[in-house]
Amino acid sequence: MTYEEIVEKVRNDYENADARAIFEHIAIQFNIKGEGAGIFYIEVADRNVCVEPYDYYDKDALVEISSEAVIGLSDGTMTLEEVLEKGLIKEYGNIEKLKKLHKIVFKRDIFW
C-alpha cells in the first residue's frame, strides 16, 4: 500500500471510534516505517477522533510502527499484543494518553 492508502484506511477505520468518554485532548503521532512510509496523527478533541497525514508538533506521544502492523491492526488481522511481541511497534511519551487511545480504537484496555 502507498502512504496515502494507509492514511485513508486508518481514517476510515478509526475516525468513527467512540470517544464520548474522553474529555481531554489527545494527539498521537505515528511514524510509519517500511512500504508506505510517512507520518500521520490521530487526535481526540471535543470527544471526536480525527486522522490527518501531518506531523503533529505538540504531540502527547509518538508511535514508530511498521506499515505491516498499521494495516494489520487497522483491518483486524493482527492484535496489539502480537505487534508488540514481534517488535513492530515502539511507543514513546505519555503512556496514560496512549492507553486511552488504545481503549478507543481497540475497544479495550491494554497493559504493558
Backbone as CSV, one residue per row, in Angstrom:
resi,resn,N_x,N_y,N_z,CA_x,CA_y,CA_z,C_x,C_y,C_z
1,MET,0.836,-1.190,0.000,0.000,0.000,0.000,0.877,1.249,0.000
2,THR,0.364,2.294,-0.590,1.068,3.573,-0.555,0.767,4.285,0.765
3,TYR,1.544,5.295,1.040,1.321,6.114,2.240,-0.107,6.666,2.259
4,GLU,-0.537,7.216,1.145,-1.875,7.797,1.059,-2.952,6.753,1.326
5,GLU,-2.773,5.549,0.814,-3.743,4.478,1.039,-3.777,4.052,2.509
6,ILE,-2.611,4.009,3.146,-2.557,3.649,4.564,-3.291,4.685,5.404
7,VAL,-3.023,5.966,5.162,-3.676,7.025,5.934,-5.186,6.975,5.719
8,GLU,-5.618,6.768,4.499,-7.053,6.700,4.208,-7.701,5.497,4.896
9,LYS,-7.003,4.369,4.918,-7.523,3.178,5.592,-7.669,3.435,7.085
10,VAL,-6.646,3.997,7.704,-6.698,4.300,9.129,-7.827,5.301,9.401
11,ARG,-7.944,6.305,8.568,-9.014,7.305,8.729,-10.386,6.624,8.661
12,ASN,-10.601,5.789,7.669,-11.890,5.111,7.515,-12.190,4.179,8.683
13,ASP,-11.164,3.527,9.222,-11.365,2.559,10.295,-11.522,3.189,11.674
14,TYR,-10.899,4.354,11.912,-10.858,4.894,13.268,-11.581,6.215,13.488
15,GLU,-11.887,6.972,12.452,-12.495,8.282,12.695,-13.888,8.195,13.326
16,ASN,-14.558,7.086,13.208,-15.868,6.942,13.834,-15.802,6.225,15.174
17,ALA,-14.596,6.071,15.716,-14.437,5.420,17.014,-15.171,6.230,18.090
18,ASP,-15.700,5.546,19.069,-16.475,6.172,20.130,-15.542,6.824,21.156
19,ALA,-15.450,8.133,21.123,-14.578,8.872,22.042,-15.391,9.703,23.033
20,ARG,-16.654,9.357,23.225,-17.519,10.147,24.112,-17.035,10.170,25.553
21,ALA,-16.282,9.165,25.972,-15.812,9.108,27.352,-14.503,9.869,27.567
22,ILE,-13.930,10.430,26.517,-12.656,11.153,26.622,-12.955,12.651,26.621
23,PHE,-12.624,13.308,27.732,-12.909,14.729,27.870,-11.648,15.588,27.768
24,GLU,-10.534,14.958,27.435,-9.280,15.695,27.302,-8.773,15.590,25.860
25,HIS,-7.795,16.392,25.555,-7.177,16.375,24.230,-6.083,15.314,24.205
26,ILE,-6.066,14.513,23.143,-5.020,13.513,22.941,-4.521,13.647,21.510
27,ALA,-3.210,13.718,21.333,-2.612,13.782,19.998,-1.431,12.820,19.946
28,ILE,-1.560,11.802,19.108,-0.524,10.782,18.975,-0.038,10.776,17.528
29,GLN,1.250,10.942,17.344,1.841,10.899,16.005,2.327,9.491,15.711
30,PHE,2.113,9.039,14.483,2.545,7.722,14.032,3.572,7.893,12.921
31,ASN,4.757,7.321,13.114,5.791,7.297,12.084,5.793,5.900,11.485
32,ILE,5.359,5.795,10.232,5.279,4.507,9.553,6.624,4.193,8.927
33,LYS,7.079,2.967,9.143,8.346,2.508,8.556,8.048,1.425,7.531
34,GLY,8.919,1.318,6.528,8.747,0.293,5.503,7.938,0.813,4.335
35,GLU,7.295,-0.111,3.631,6.482,0.255,2.468,5.400,1.242,2.900
36,GLY,5.233,2.314,2.170,4.237,3.318,2.516,4.663,4.210,3.665
37,ALA,5.971,4.355,3.860,6.499,5.142,4.977,5.981,6.575,4.941
38,GLY,5.779,7.133,6.117,5.311,8.500,6.237,4.848,8.775,7.653
39,ILE,4.199,9.904,7.844,3.757,10.339,9.170,2.279,10.690,9.114
40,PHE,1.548,10.294,10.149,0.185,10.770,10.337,-0.073,10.877,11.831
41,TYR,-1.200,11.490,12.183,-1.533,11.546,13.604,-3.001,11.203,13.811
42,ILE,-3.264,10.720,15.017,-4.634,10.516,15.472,-4.836,11.482,16.635
43,GLU,-5.883,12.271,16.530,-6.176,13.267,17.557,-7.587,13.040,18.095
44,VAL,-7.720,13.141,19.405,-9.031,13.131,20.046,-9.231,14.531,20.600
45,ALA,-10.251,15.215,20.097,-10.561,16.569,20.542,-12.076,16.729,20.520
46,ASP,-12.605,17.353,21.526,-14.058,17.544,21.625,-14.804,16.228,21.472
47,ARG,-14.195,15.155,22.022,-14.787,13.817,22.052,-14.997,13.211,20.661
48,ASN,-14.201,13.678,19.697,-14.204,13.133,18.336,-12.798,12.696,17.966
49,VAL,-12.699,11.722,17.059,-11.412,11.214,16.591,-11.158,11.743,15.184
50,CYS,-9.942,12.227,14.973,-9.535,12.770,13.684,-8.206,12.128,13.284
51,VAL,-8.073,11.776,12.009,-6.825,11.217,11.475,-6.373,12.122,10.340
52,GLU,-5.140,12.622,10.432,-4.617,13.531,9.410,-3.191,13.152,9.021
53,PRO,-2.831,13.363,7.749,-1.497,12.977,7.251,-0.434,14.045,7.462
54,TYR,-0.255,14.462,8.707,0.704,15.517,9.000,1.522,15.182,10.237
55,ASP,2.629,15.893,10.391,3.443,15.855,11.592,2.721,16.684,12.654
56,TYR,2.662,16.191,13.887,1.986,16.908,14.965,3.055,17.376,15.940
57,TYR,3.326,18.679,15.942,4.451,19.205,16.716,4.228,19.187,18.223
58,ASP,2.994,19.326,18.673,2.715,19.369,20.106,2.052,18.063,20.549
59,LYS,2.639,16.961,20.152,2.052,15.638,20.400,2.248,15.192,21.841
60,ASP,1.343,14.312,22.276,1.454,13.718,23.605,2.353,12.495,23.583
61,ALA,2.382,11.815,22.445,3.187,10.600,22.325,3.535,10.357,20.862
62,LEU,4.515,9.503,20.664,4.980,9.131,19.330,4.982,7.615,19.233
63,VAL,4.480,7.111,18.117,4.457,5.673,17.861,5.242,5.417,16.588
64,GLU,6.291,4.603,16.685,7.019,4.136,15.500,6.460,2.754,15.201
65,ILE,5.990,2.554,13.978,5.283,1.324,13.646,5.554,0.931,12.197
66,SER,5.616,-0.361,11.944,5.811,-0.830,10.569,4.502,-0.704,9.799
67,SER,4.603,-0.560,8.489,3.397,-0.477,7.669,2.582,-1.764,7.794
68,GLU,3.254,-2.900,7.906,2.572,-4.194,8.094,1.701,-4.155,9.342
69,ALA,2.220,-3.595,10.422,1.478,-3.540,11.685,0.307,-2.567,11.599
70,VAL,0.510,-1.411,10.971,-0.581,-0.442,10.821,-1.753,-1.088,10.095
71,ILE,-1.453,-1.735,8.986,-2.505,-2.374,8.189,-3.145,-3.519,8.963
72,GLY,-2.334,-4.354,9.607,-2.859,-5.480,10.372,-3.746,-5.052,11.519
73,LEU,-3.345,-4.025,12.243,-4.160,-3.513,13.342,-5.449,-2.897,12.820
74,SER,-5.336,-2.169,11.728,-6.491,-1.487,11.176,-7.539,-2.453,10.639
75,ASP,-7.101,-3.510,9.969,-8.089,-4.442,9.402,-8.414,-5.618,10.326
76,GLY,-7.761,-5.649,11.500,-8.088,-6.661,12.493,-7.409,-8.002,12.317
77,THR,-6.441,-8.104,11.408,-5.730,-9.370,11.214,-4.584,-9.542,12.206
78,MET,-4.253,-8.471,12.942,-3.226,-8.523,13.985,-3.780,-7.846,15.225
79,THR,-3.360,-8.347,16.393,-3.719,-7.689,17.647,-2.549,-6.828,18.099
80,LEU,-2.825,-5.896,18.994,-1.750,-5.061,19.519,-0.723,-5.913,20.249
81,GLU,-1.179,-6.942,20.941,-0.253,-7.827,21.646,0.713,-8.502,20.670
82,GLU,0.203,-8.970,19.510,1.063,-9.603,18.500,2.082,-8.606,17.953
83,VAL,1.629,-7.400,17.679,2.503,-6.359,17.147,3.607,-6.024,18.149
84,LEU,3.236,-5.926,19.430,4.226,-5.654,20.476,5.230,-6.802,20.594
85,GLU,4.725,-8.043,20.611,5.597,-9.213,20.742,6.581,-9.335,19.586
86,LYS,6.151,-8.969,18.378,7.010,-9.067,17.196,7.951,-7.871,17.060
87,GLY,7.810,-6.890,17.931,8.672,-5.716,17.876,8.375,-4.800,16.704
88,LEU,7.135,-4.801,16.218,6.757,-3.987,15.068,6.292,-2.592,15.463
89,ILE,6.306,-2.309,16.761,5.839,-1.019,17.257,6.678,-0.609,18.469
90,LYS,6.926,0.698,18.554,7.582,1.287,19.722,6.794,2.538,20.071
91,GLU,6.518,2.709,21.353,5.726,3.846,21.778,6.518,4.672,22.788
92,TYR,6.443,5.993,22.630,7.172,6.923,23.479,6.236,8.045,23.919
93,GLY,6.441,8.539,25.106,5.673,9.703,25.540,4.707,9.382,26.646
94,ASN,3.572,10.034,26.634,2.572,9.944,27.683,1.824,8.608,27.583
95,ILE,2.222,7.659,28.400,1.652,6.306,28.360,0.171,6.325,28.723
96,GLU,-0.235,7.184,29.639,-1.654,7.245,30.021,-2.528,7.649,28.836
97,LYS,-2.065,8.598,28.041,-2.847,9.013,26.869,-2.806,7.938,25.786
98,LEU,-1.693,7.238,25.665,-1.639,6.110,24.723,-2.652,5.038,25.122
99,LYS,-2.743,4.737,26.406,-3.708,3.744,26.879,-5.137,4.167,26.548
100,LYS,-5.437,5.457,26.704,-6.777,5.950,26.380,-7.067,5.810,24.891
101,LEU,-6.068,6.093,24.056,-6.266,5.916,22.618,-6.463,4.446,22.283
102,HIS,-5.683,3.562,22.906,-5.863,2.121,22.696,-7.280,1.697,23.044
103,LYS,-7.782,2.225,24.141,-9.124,1.840,24.579,-10.178,2.285,23.565
104,ILE,-9.960,3.448,22.965,-10.909,3.944,21.962,-10.859,3.097,20.694
105,VAL,-9.658,2.919,20.127,-9.576,2.261,18.817,-9.638,0.742,18.890
106,PHE,-9.163,0.163,20.007,-9.194,-1.299,20.129,-10.322,-1.776,21.041
107,LYS,-11.052,-0.805,21.626,-12.218,-1.086,22.464,-11.907,-1.952,23.682
108,ARG,-10.692,-1.798,24.213,-10.332,-2.497,25.446,-9.061,-1.902,26.018
109,ASP,-8.814,-2.207,27.272,-7.601,-1.721,27.921,-6.411,-2.530,27.475
110,ILE,-5.275,-1.863,27.358,-4.015,-2.517,27.015,-3.053,-2.266,28.159
111,PHE,-2.429,-3.319,28.647,-1.472,-3.181,29.740,-0.106,-3.660,29.262
112,TRP,0.923,-2.886,29.575,2.276,-3.262,29.160,2.916,-4.081,30.243
